[in-house]
């Protein structure tokens, strides 16, 4: 049976949270021979008219009927929109992780790279840009690099891009200062300034090394005084109760 010619469908999709987006839908044959619907999104604020949106996806519309589609011209902003809809909302990500990703994307990454086409984002350019970010520690710069890499890995998975340029970006995560560690005498002096509840929290933190979020999630029922055991089963981040960050933590 001959394949039916398709132009795809462009529409404005309403969002409960955030601005509306353009959605371009088409069907594409996968490796198993089955045809599945694909979706690409665009920013309505940057592309206010239907004609501008159609011009943005012109290359993609030319390739949707080819057996081996050519990677279309997609901006990093459009890719991030797709990533946010499918990955950030995934159940395996905590609310804290989602919030962190959004902050880094909207404060630093998108203002610089949002309008750039994917094939024009090069490792050296990203590396030089990271070095120019004054006031950010190496750990924060590494977080930016890792988020950009995750977005490009998402593009490869959904066949929006065929390579991840961020894998070649070098960024140190070395601390610029040595952490301050309290000794036993300093802890005793600190205890004298605290009430019973805060003293118990500091004692648990000092002797177990659990995360602050896990400390905030502790209940009396988690403490087994007879068995000398503390159960770490939850964490509290930004007043939201959730699971522990990793299985090792729990």
Buried (B, 14 or more C-beta within 10 A) or exposed (E): EEEEEBEBEBEEEEEEEEEEBBBBBBBBEEEEEEEEEBBBBBBBEBBEEEEEBBEBBEBBBEBBBEEEBEBBBBBBBBBBBBBBBEBBEEEEEBEBBBBBBEEBBEEBBBEBBBEBBBBEBEBEBBBEBBEEEEEBBBEBBBBBBBBBBBBBBBBEEBEBBEEBBBEEBEBEEEEEEEEEEEEEEEBEEBEEEEEEEEBEBBEBBEEEEBBEBBBBBBEEEBEEEEEEEBEBBBBBBEEEEBBBBEEEBE
